[in-house]
Amino acid sequence: MSHWIIAPIILPALLAPLIAFVMRYDIVLARAASFAGALALVAIAVGLAVISADGAVHVYDLGNWPAPFGIVLVLDRLSAVLVLLTAVLALIVLTHAAATGWDTRGRHFHALFQFQIMGICGAFLTGDAFNLFVFFEILLIASYGLMIHGGGKVRLQAGLQYVVMNLAGSTLFLIALGTLYAATGTLNLADLAVKVREIPIEEAALIRVAAMLLMVVFAIKAALFPIQFWLPATYANAPAPVAALFAIMTKVGAYAIIRIHSMIFGPEIAATDGLTGTWLFPAAAVTLAIGAFGVLGARRLMPLLAFSVVASMGTMMLAVAAFTPWATTAALYYLIHSTFAAAALFLLADLVVSRRPEGDRLDPAPATVQNGLFAALFFAGAVAMAGMPPLSGFLGKLMILDALRDPQFMALGWTAVLAGSLLVIVGLARAGSVLFWRSTAVAAHVPAADDPEPRPASPIQIAPTMAAIGMTALLAAFAGPLTDFLDAGSRQVFHAEDYIAAVLGPQEVPEVPQPEPDAVEDPVQEEG
């Protein structure tokens, strides 16, 4: 049993109160501790990814209490790659927040930041449904504080809506967990996977209720239609570095759907067969349409970027809703790509908006300082977000289209992805034109005596945006090895026998008919 598995949770859990109570009045010391923690987390996450590469499922029993009675953390390829994604994103966002001074606008930024990372990493590593709820609440409580960081009436109003929506989701989560426990007597994921398979369909009413309630809860977290409306208001009004970090929060909901509804309530499980896929796929298509039209019609930059996140979630969830290993691989690749692409655009928006007299309004205005550099970075970020070559978004969407070649998904899935991509391209192109190209035709702005000239962004302020864009280029360059890793992780989720044996020990697992390798999957594997 490797103690490194708990390190991504323990490290920020220890740092957060230390920063909050000892360093809150010393920003230099708080930054040093936070950066040290972020760098250590990246190193630990890389180590965990290497450990998981052996294909085994690694289990950490807290207090040496055996599952299903004790709390367990589980490391497999899926959780390892998402913890690594969280660590890298956290380091990029933290650098931007310190370089631009966002972390000085409130005393508890770094403490809340660490609590947020703790909750996200815990959600990815936990092997227990109740502790998934606990980590959800930790990351949500921290996100409430980060959401209103810096104050302001509009931010407080958006934060209130965010709180109300997530409290409703948390209430449903508890009801779902109570229903699930009443039906099975356990909340350990591996134990649930065994017991749900044993329940005959005529006795599965409570299980079906719990599965649907959990799907609704995770759909709220993932901002799926018809409960996607909280995301644009929240992301558009949050501080830019916080919005960049929030780019991974919706992915926690998607991860929960992949983990629980593939492994426990999968399409081959008699008790829940056909329960979730009937509405998840059309909901994802509508979510993509709402996001794409939102990008096209936005009149401010921050809402435009928020709607682009909604569109990316819809695109990803189309693949998740197919509930096949190859579709899940495509969804995971696109998940990683869209996280970095969204973060890059939010961080760049912070640099641009703070230097425009019009703020984030998409109206012609005098050219900003460093207009050419910002235009180039926006172009690269827009290419990534819209899914155009040569960056990873293009490969991610090709993989999703390939995974949706089944006749029952193809018509709606391909139409939604291709039409949505076109609308997003047009919306981002219009925004870039207004912000950077049409601005050069506007008469130069003459500052008043008390209106200082905007200062150029320093290299350290620009570096996080460039790093996030660079990550999308790396994802494209190393798409082959990464896809192989993700595909192995997807198969671990859908073929849960190894997971169950690692957590509960060798035992008889009820046979579940496995899906036949479809025509979508084999050519891709042969090409690989």
GUKOL-74751 format. One record per residue: residue in three letters; x, y, z of N, C-alpha, C in turn. Coordinates in steps of 0.02 Angstrom, whole numbers, plus 50000, padded with zeros to 5 digits. Layout:
// GUKOL-74751
ALAXYZXYZXYZ/...
This chain:
// GUKOL-74751
MET500434994050000500005000050000500445006250000/SER500415010249947500835016149941500495022149973/HIS500865025450018500585031350052500565037350005/TRP500885036949947500865042649900500165043749873/ILE499735038649876499065039349848498665044649885/ILE498775045349950498405050249989498735057149988/ALA499345057549962499715063849964499365069649928/PRO499045068649870498705074349838498135077249879/ILE497885073549928497365076049972497665079050035/ILE498155075550065498455077750128498855084250119/LEU499225084750064499655090650054499265097150055/PRO498755098150012498375104450016497955104950080/ALA497755099250109497365099450171497785102250228/LEU498425100850229498865103550280499075110750266/LEU499175112250201499395119050183498845124150193/ALA498225122450178497685127350179497595130550248/PRO497515126750302497445130050368498075133550390/LEU498665130950370499295134250388499325141150356/ILE499135141550293499135148050259498605152650288/ALA498015149850303497455153950327497605157050395/PHE497915153350440497995155750509498675158750523/VAL499185156850486499855159150501500105164350451/MET499905163750387500205167850334499715172650301/ARG499115173450327498625177450290498815184750286/TYR499235187250330499435194350327500105195250291/ASP500405189850269501055190250235500975186950167/ILE500835191050116500695188350050501295184850020/VAL501905187250035502505184050008502575176950035/LEU502475176250100502535169650131501965165050107/ALA501365167850100500805163750076500925161350005/ARG501195165849963501355163849894501885158349893/ALA502405159149934502935154249935502675147449955/ALA502265147150007501985140850030501525137849977/SER501115142049946500645139549896501015136949834/PHE501525140549812501915138249755502295131849771/ALA502575131349830502915125249851502435119349849/GLY501825120449874501325115149873501125113249802/ALA501045118149759500855116749690501395112849652/LEU502015114849662502565111249630502615104149656/ALA502555103349723502575096649752501995092349726/LEU501415095349717500835091649693500955089249621/VAL501255093449580501415091249512501885085249513/ALA502405085649555502885080049560502535073749584/ILE502105074349634501745068549660501285065649607/ALA500935070049571500465067749519500835064149463/VAL501425066549445501825063049394502015056049420/GLY502225055749483502395049349512501805044549513/LEU501205046949530500615042749531500435040349461/ALA500525044649411500395042549341500875036949321/VAL501495037449342501985032249327501785025749362/ILE501575026249425501365020349463500765016949429/SER500285021049406499685018149375499805015149307/ALA500375016849276500515014449208500615006849206/ASP500715003649263500794996349262500144992649250/GLY499584996349246498944993249231498574990449291/ALA498894990449350498574987949410498154993349442/VAL497684991349484497274995949524497564996049594/HIS497785001849616498115002549681497625005449732/VAL497605002449790497115004149842497465006449905/TYR497195011749935497455014249999496895013650050/ASP496985009350099496495008350153496665012950211/LEU496265017950224496405022550279496335018850346/GLY496845019450388496835016150453496855008550449/ASN497035005950389497054998650377496374995350389/TRP495834999150385495164996250388494994993450319/PRO494824987150314494694984250248494034986750219/ALA494014987150153493384988750119492914982750125/PRO492264983850126491904990150116491774993950181/PHE492084991850236491924994950301492335001350312/GLY492945001550286493365007450295493355011950234/ILE493675017750241493735022550186494315020450142/VAL494195020250077494735018350030494835023749978/LEU495455024549958495635028549900495885023749847/VAL495715025049784495885020449730496245024249675/LEU496825021749656497215024649602497215019849542/ASP496925022049487496995018549424497195023749371/ARG497205021749309497445026349257496985032349250/LEU496345031349257495865036849250495975042049305/SER495995039949367496095044749422496785047949419/ALA497295044049399497975046849397498035052449346/VAL497745051549286497825056649235497435062949253/LEU496865062149289496475068049308496795071749367/VAL497115068249412497495071549465498085075449435/LEU498415072549386498965076049353498705082249316/LEU498145081749283497835087549250497695093049300/THR497415091249357497255096049410497885099549434/ALA498415095849445499035098649472499345103549423/VAL499375101649359499675106149309499255112449301/LEU498595111649297498155117549291498235122149352/ALA498265119249412498335123249472498965127349471/LEU499525124549449500155128149446500115133949396/ILE499795132849339499715138149288499295143849315/VAL498725142149346498265147249372498585150949430/LEU498925147549473499245150749530499775155649508/THR500145153949457500655158549430500325164949404/HIS499775164249368499425170149342499145174449399/ALA498845171249449498545175049504499075179049541/ALA499655176149552500195179749587500495185149543/ALA500595183649479500915188449434500485194649423/THR499825193749420499375199449407499125202749471/GLY499275199949529499055202849591498355201149612/TRP498035196249578497365194349597497345191549668/ASP497895188249688497895185149754497945190149811/THR498065196449795498115201549848497435204949862/ARG496925203249825496275206449832495845203249887/GLY496115198549922495785195349978496305191450018/ARG496205191050083496715187950126496735180450120/HIS496205177350097496165170050101496195166650033/PHE496445170049982496465167049916496845160449915/HIS497455160549942497875154549937497605148849980/ALA497315150350037497015145050078496425141950042/LEU495985146050014495405143449977495645139549915/PHE496165142049883496435138649825496655131549842/GLN497005130849898497235124249919496655119649938/PHE496155122349972495565118349988495215115949924/GLN495195120349874494895118549810495255112649778/ILE495925112949778496325107549749496215101149788/MET496185101749854496055095749896495405092449876/GLY494865096349869494225093549851494225090249783/ILE494545093349734494555090549666494955084049665/CYS495545084049695495955077949696495605072349735/GLY495285074149790494925069149829494355066049790/ALA493995070049751493445067449711493695062449659/PHE494285063749631494565059149581494835052649611/LEU495045052849674495375047149704494925042849749/THR494375045549772493965041749820493655035549789/GLY493595030449830493265024249808492605023149843/ASP492315028549868491705028049908491225033649888/ALA490595032049877490115036949852489985042349904/PHE489965040649969489845045850019490445050650022/ASN491045048050018491625052550019491675056649955/LEU491385054149900491325058349841490905064449857/PHE490355063449893489935069049916490335073749961/VAL490735070950007491125075150053491615079450014/PHE491965076549966492455080349928492105085449882/PHE491525083649856491135088549819490995094749862/GLU490795093649923490635099249967491255103349984/ILE491815100049994492435103750008492615108349950/LEU492605105649889492795109849832492265115249819/LEU491625113749834491115118849823491155124449874/ILE491275122749938491345127949989491935132549972/ALA492495129549951493065133649931492905137849870/SER492525134949823492365138749762491905144549777/TYR491465143949829491045149649847491485155649865/GLY492005154349908492445159749928492835162549870/LEU493085158149827493465160549769493025164449720/MET492395162249714491925165549668491835172949685/ILE491785174549749491665181549769492315185049789/HIS492885181949773493535184949789493585191749754/GLY493745196949790493785203649762493155207649771/GLY492595204349790491975207949805491625210649743/GLY491125214649755490725217549701490025214849700/LYS489525219249687488825217349690488655211849639/VAL488895212649577488735207749524489025200949542/ARG489635201049568489955194749586489585191349644/LEU489345195249692488965192349747488305189449723/GLN487965192849675487345190249648487455183649611/ALA487985183449570488145177249533488335171649582/GLY488695173549635488885168649685488295165749721/LEU487775169949734487175167449767486815162349724/GLN486755163649659486445158849614486845152349613/TYR487505153049612487945147249613487835143049676/VAL487785146349733487685142949797487015139349797/VAL486485142649775485815139649776485795133349732/MET486075133849671486055128049627486435122249656/ASN487015123549684487425118049710487145115349776/LEU486805119449816486475116849875485905112149855/ALA485545113949803485015109449778485315102849754/GLY485885103349719486225097249697486465093049755/SER486725096349807486965092649865486395089149902/THR485815092449904485235089349936485015083049898/LEU484985083549832484825077649792485345072249799/PHE485975074249805486515069349814486405065249878/LEU486245068649932486125065149995485525060449990/ILE484995062749958484405058549949484585052349908/ALA484975053349855485185047749813485615042749852/LEU486065045249893486495040849933486085036949983/GLY485595040250015485165036750062484765031250028/THR484505032749969484125027749931484575021849912/LEU485175023449889485645018249868485845013749927/TYR485955016849985486145012950044485565008550068/ALA484965011250063484385007250083484295001150040/ALA484485001749976484394996149929484954991149931/THR485564993349948486144988849942486514987850008/GLY486454992450056486814991950119487534993950114/THR487734997250061488434999350053488465005550010/LEU489025009350016489155015049971489855014549942/ASN490205009049957490855007949926490745006349852/LEU491115009649808490985008949736491085001849712/ALA491614998549734491734991649713491184987049739/ASP490994987949802490464983849831489804985149795/LEU489674991449778489064993049740489064989549672/ALA489644989549639489684986349573489504978949577/VAL489684975649633489514968549642488774967749658/LYS488524971649705487844970549730487314972749680/VAL487444978049642486944980249592486864974949538/ARG487414971449521487364966149471486944960249494/GLU486904959249560486534953649587485784954949594/ILE485574961149587484874962949598484464961449535/PRO483954957349540483534956049481483134962249463/ILE482974962749400482664968949375481984970249407/GLU481614965049428480964966149458481014968949529/GLU481614968749559481704971349626482164977549626/ALA482234980749568482734986049560482444993049560/ALA481844993949586481535000649583481945005849620/LEU482165004249681482565009149719483235010549686/ILE483535005349657484175006349623484085011049563/ARG483545010249527483425014649469483305021849491/VAL482945022649546482835029449573483505032549592/ALA483925028749628484575031349649485015033049589/ALA485005028749538485415029949479485205036449444/MET484555037549438484315043549404484465049749446/LEU484375049349512484535055149554485275056849550/LEU485705051849550486425053149544486585056249476/MET486245053849424486365056849358486155064149356/VAL485605065849389485385072849391485895077049430/VAL486145074349486486645077949526487275079249484/PHE487525074149451488135074949412488015079349351/ALA487405079249324487245083649268487245090949291/ILE487025092249352487075099049379487795101249382/LYS488235096949409488945098549414489255099649346/ALA489025095749296489305096149229488965101349186/ALA488475104949213488115110349177487775107749114/LEU487415102149120487045099449064486335102349063/PHE486055102849003485365105048994484905100349033/PRO484395102849068484145109749069484395113749129/ILE484955111849159485205115149218485905117949206/GLN485995120349143486645123149125486685130649138/PHE486125133849156486095141149157486535144249212/TRP486725140349263487135143249317487845144649293/LEU488075140849244488785141449225488965148049193/PRO488605150549141488805156849111488835162649160/ALA488335163249204488345168749252488925168049301/THR489065161949322489605160849371490285162149341/TYR490425159049284491085159649254491215166749227/ALA490675169949201490775176549172490925181849225/ASN490695180749286490785185749338491315183949390/ALA491575177949386492115175949432492765179449412/PRO493225180449459493895182849440494195178249387/ALA494545181049339494785177149282495205171049302/PRO495685171649348496055165549367495615160349401/VAL495095162549437494635157849468494225154349414/ALA493995158149364493625155049309494065149949273/ALA494715151449266495165146649234495225140249275/LEU495255140849341495265134949384494595131249382/PHE494055135049377493385132049373493305127849310/ALA493755128749260493695124949198493715117449211/ILE494015115349268494035108249283493465106049328/MET493095110749357492575108849404491995105249370/THR491795107549311491265103949275491505096949255/LYS492155096249247492425089649228492365084649285/VAL492315087149347492215082549403491535079049396/GLY491025082849375490375079749363490405074649308/ALA490765076249253490845071449199491215065249221/TYR491735066149262492105060449289491645055949330/ALA491225058949372490785055049414490295050849372/ILE490055053649317489615049849273489995043949242/ILE490615045249219491015039949190491155034449241/ARG491355036449300491545031549351490945027549376/ILE490415030849395489865027449428489375024449379/HIS489195028149327488685025549281488965020949229/SER489625020449224489915015249181490085009049220/MET490345009849280490575004149319490015000949359/ILE489555004949385489035002349430488365001749394/PHE488155006949358487505006949325487575006549249/GLY488065002649226488225002449155487644999849113/PRO487705000749047487154998749002487024991349000/GLU487504987149023487394979949023487124977349090/ILE487044981749139486794979649205486024979149200/ALA485754973249218485034972049209484614977049248/ALA484824978849308484414983149351484334990149323/THR484814992549285484794999449260484884999949185/ASP484784994549149484904994549077484454999749042/GLY484765003949002484395008948963484125014749002/LEU484325015449065484005020549107484275027449093/THR484945028149088485245034749083485375036949011/GLY485545032248968485735034148900485155037048860/THR484535035448880483965037748842483895045348840/TRP484135048748894484065056048894484735059548898/LEU485265056148917485915059548924486175061848857/PHE486105057748805486365059648739486005065748710/PRO485325065948707485005072048682485135078048727/ALA485195077048793485345082748837486035085648821/ALA486515081348805487175083748785487145087648719/ALA486735085248672486675088748608486365095648617/VAL485855096048659485535102548672486025107148709/THR486415104448756486915108448791487415111348742/LEU487645107348695488115109748644487795115248603/ALA487155114448584486825119648544486755126148584/ILE486575125648647486505131748688487175135248694/GLY487695131448707488365134548712488575137848647/ALA488455134448591488665137148526488285143548510/PHE487625143648519487245149748506487425155148556/GLY487595153248617487815158248666488465161648644/VAL488935157748618489555160548592489405165348534/LEU488955163248490488795167348432488455173948451/GLY488045173748503487655179748519487925183948575/ALA488485181948607488745185548665488985192548644/ARG488865197348688489075204148676489625206348724/ARG489845201648767490405202948811490875196948808/LEU491515198248819492015193048810491945187448862/MET491865189248926491835184048978491235179448970/PRO490625181948957490075177248943490205172948881/LEU490525175848830490685171948771491115165948789/LEU491625167048830492065161548850491695156648894/ALA491245159148937490845154648979490405150148935/PHE490085152948884489675148848840490105143848800/SER490725145648786491155140948751491305134848795/VAL491335135948861491415130348908490795125948906/VAL490205129048904489585125148899489585120948836/ALA489795123848780489825120148716490325114348721/SER490895115548752491395110148758491135104448802/MET490755106248855490465101048897489955096848857/GLY489545100248817489075096548775489415091848727/THR489965094248696490345090048650490615083948685/MET490915084948743491215079448780490685074448804/MET490115077048828489605072648855489245068548800/LEU489275070848737489025066548683489395060048681/ALA490065060448690490465054248690490345050248754/VAL490305053548811490175049948874489525046148869/ALA489015049148839488345046148837488315039748795/ALA488825038748753488835032548713488985026448757/PHE489335027448813489495022148862489835016248828/THR490365017648789490805012448763491525014448780/PRO491985009548784492675011248802492995016248754/TRP492905015348689493235020048642492925026948646/ALA492265027448654491955034048661492185037448725/THR492275033648778492535036548840493255038948832/THR493655035248794494335037448780494325044248743/ALA493895044748694493835051148657493605056748703/ALA493135055148747492885060248794493445062548841/LEU493855057948866494385059648912494925063948878/TYR495095062148816495575066248779495305073348770/TYR494665073848751494375080448741494305084148808/LEU494185080548862494145083548929494805087148946/ILE495365083748935496015086748950496135092848906/HIS495995091948842496085097648795495665103648813/SER495015102548824494575108248836494725111848901/THR494995108248950495195111449013495745116549002/PHE496255114648966496815119248952496605124848904/ALA496185123248855495965128348808495555133748842/ALA495085131648884494665136448921495095140548969/ALA495555137349004495985141049051496395146249014/ALA496665144448956497065149248918496665155348899/LEU496045154448876495635160048855495425164448914/PHE495265161448971495085165449030495685169449055/LEU496265166449056496865170149079497035175749031/LEU496985174448966497115179748917496595185248923/ALA495965183448933495435188548940495595193248998/ASP495875190649052496055194949108496575200149087/LEU497065198049048497585202749026497305207948978/VAL496835205948935496565210548885496065215348916/VAL495595212648955495055216748983495325222149029/SER495825220549068496105225449115496465231149079/ARG496565230449014496925235648976496485238948922/ARG495845237348921495385240348873494935245348908/PRO494845251248880494375256048911493655253548909/GLU493495249148862492825246348857492725240148900/GLY493235238148937493175232048976493095225948932/ASP492615221548950492525215448910491965216048859/ARG491705222148849491185223148799491485222248730/LEU491125218648687491365217448619491155223148574/ASP491435229048588491335235048549492015237548525/PRO492045240548466492685243248443492965248348492/ALA493605248048504493945252548552494655253448528/PRO495005258348554495705259248534496105252948547/ALA496595251848505497015245848512497345245748581/THR497355239948611497675239148676498425239148668/VAL498765240348723499485239448723499625232148710/GLN500165230648672500335223848651499775220648611/ASN499445224448569498865222048532499045216048488/GLY499615216248455499815210748411499935204348449/LEU500265204748507500395198748547499745195748573/PHE499315200048599498675197548625498255194548569/ALA498265197548510497885194948453498145187948434/ALA498795187048434499075180448417498885175148469/LEU498915177048533498725172248585497985170648581/PHE497565175648568496845174348562496715169848503/PHE497055170948448496965166748389497135159448405/ALA497695158448440497895151548458497385148448505/GLY497155152348556496655149648602495995148148568/ALA495795152548521495165151448485495215145248440/VAL495785144348408495895138248368495825132048411/ALA496115132248470496065126448515495345125348537/MET495005130548559494325129748585493845127648530/ALA493925130248470493465128648415493595121748386/GLY494175118848400494325112148374494585112248303/MET495025116948287495315117448221496045115048223/PRO496295112348167496995110248167497455116348171/PRO498065115648198498405109248212498385107348287/LEU498005110848329498015109548400497565103648418/SER497565101748482497255095448503496505095248498/GLY496175101048495495455101048490495205097548426/PHE495585098348372495405095248309495435087648316/LEU495965085048346496015077848356495475075248404/GLY495345079148457494825077148504494145076448471/LYS493965081248429493315080948396493295075348344/LEU493855074148310493875068548263493765061948300/MET494075061248358493985055148397493265054348420/ILE492945059948439492245059548460491795057648401/LEU491915060748343491525058948284491615051548267/ASP492235049148272492385042248257492015037548306/ALA491985039648370491645035648420490895035648413/LEU490625040548375489895041148368489665038748299/ARG490025034048270489825031448204489275026248207/ASP489085024248267488515019748275487885023248249/PRO487475019648210486875022948180486425026448231/GLN486375023748292485925026848341486195033548366/PHE486835034948357487135041248380487335045848324/MET487445043048264487805046748212487435053048189/ALA486795052448174486445058148144486445064148191/LEU486205063148253486165068748300486865070848324/GLY487295065948337487955067548363488385071448314/TRP488425069048252488835072548203488545079448186/THR487885079848181487585086348166487735091348221/ALA487665089148284487785093648341488515095848343/VAL488975091148334489685092948339489895097448282/LEU489715095748220489935099748163489595106548161/ALA488945106748171488595113248171488815117448230/GLY488885114448288489105118148347489805121048337/SER490245117048307490925119548294490925125548247/LEU490495125348196490445130948150490215137248186/LEU489705136648228489465142548264489995145248312/VAL490355140848346490885143048391491445146548353/ILE491625143948295492145147148254491925154148234/VAL491305154848212491055161448191491045166248250/GLY490805163848309490765168148367491445170348392/LEU491925165848393492605167748415492945172248364/ALA492825170948300493115175248248492835182348253/ARG492185182948265491895189648273492185193248333/ALA492265189648389492545192748449493265194948437/GLY493655190648406494355192448392494405198448345/SER493965198748297493975204348250493825210948286/VAL493325210848329493135216948366493695218948415/LEU493965214148449494455215648502495115218048474/PHE495345215148419496035216248399496125219248329/TRP495675217848283495775220348215495385226748202/ARG494745226848219494355232948209494595238448256/SER494925236548311495165241648359495695246148328/THR496055243548278496585247648248496305253248205/ALA495665252648187495355257848146495035263248188/VAL495025262448254494735267348298495255272548316/ALA495045278648322495515284048338495865282548404/ALA496485284448407496875283048468496555286348528/HIS496565282848583496275285348645496765290048679/VAL496535295948696496955300848730496785300648803/PRO497225298048846497055297448917497015304248950/ALA496565304648998496525310749038497135311249083/ALA497185317049116497775318149158497815313049214/ASP497225311049241497225306249296497085299049272/ASP497155298049206497035291349177497695288549152/PRO498045284749193498705282549174498685277749115/GLU499215277849075499265273349018499315266149043/PRO498935261449012498975254449033499695251849026/ARG499905248149076500575245349075500585238949034/PRO501115237848995501165231448958501195225549006/ALA500935219948985500975213949025501685211449026/SER501915209449085502595207049092502645199849068/PRO503245197449054503325190449031503015185349080/ILE503085186549145502815181749193502055181849194/GLN501745187549174501025187849169500765184249106/ILE501165184449054500965181248991501125173748992/ALA501625171749030501855164849029501305159749044/PRO500865160749094500355155649107499885154549048/THR499695159849013499265159048954499625155048901/MET500265156748889500655153148839500755145848860/ALA500825144648925500915137748948500285133648936/ALA499695136648949499065132948937498975131448863/ILE499125136348820499085135048748499595129848727/GLY500195130348757500715125448741500505118348760/MET500105117648813499875111048832499435107948778/THR499025112148744498615109448690499045107148632/ALA499595110748620500055108548567500395101948587/LEU500585101248650500895094948673500395089148669/LEU499755090548685499255085348679499185082848608/ALA499265087348559499245085348489499865081548470/ALA500445083848493501075080548476501125073548504/PHE500865072548564500905066048597500225062648601/ALA499815063748550499135061048551499135053448552/GLY499605050348517499625043048514499745039848582/PRO500305041348616500415038348682499875040048732/LEU499645046348731499125048348778498475044548766/THR498295043648702497685040048687497735032748708/ASP498315029748699498405022848722498315022348798/PHE498595027148835498525027248907497805028048928/LEU497455032848896496755034048912496315028248893/ASP496475024848837496075019248815496135013448865/ALA496735012448891496825007248942496435009149005/GLY496425015549023496035017749080495285016849070/SER495045018149009494335017348995494135010049001/ARG494565005548977494404998448982494404996049054/GLN494834999049096494814997449167494144999149197/VAL493845004749176493205006849204492645002149182/PHE492635000349118492084996249092492164988849110/HIS492764986649121492884979749143493114980149215/ALA492634980349260492764982349329493024976749373/GLU493144970849345493344965149388493994966549424/ASP494484969649390495124971149422495034976249478/TYR494614981249466494474986349517494154983049578/ILE493664978749566493314975549622493784970949661/ALA494194967149625494664962649658495184966449699/ALA495404972249673495914976049709495624979049773/VAL494994981149772494694984349830494434979249880/LEU494084974149856493744969349901494114962749908/GLY494624961549867494954955149867494624950449817/PRO494964945049800494684940349751494024937549775/GLN493534937649729492874934849745492494933549682/GLU491934930149689491524928749631491124935049612/VAL491234937349552490884943149527490364940749476/PRO489734942649484489224940549436489414942449365/GLU489324937849320489504939049250489044944349220/VAL489344948849183488964953949146489174953449074/PRO488714952649026488914952248956489274958648935/GLN489864957748907490264963548885490084965348814/PRO490114971848797489954973948729490454971148679/GLU490194969048622490644966648570491054972448543/PRO491694971048524492094976348494491754978848431/ASP491594985248429491194987848374491654990048317/ALA491334991648262491714993548202492085000048212/VAL491865003948261492205010348273492885009248305/GLU492935004148345493515003448388494095000048354/ASP493944994648315494484990548289494954994248241/PRO494694998048192495155001448147495615006248183/VAL495365009648233495785014348269496345010848305/GLN496175005048337496695001448373497214998648325/GLU496974996348265497444993648217497914999048191/GLU497635005048180498065010448157498575012248209/GLY498355012048276498815013748330499405009048331/
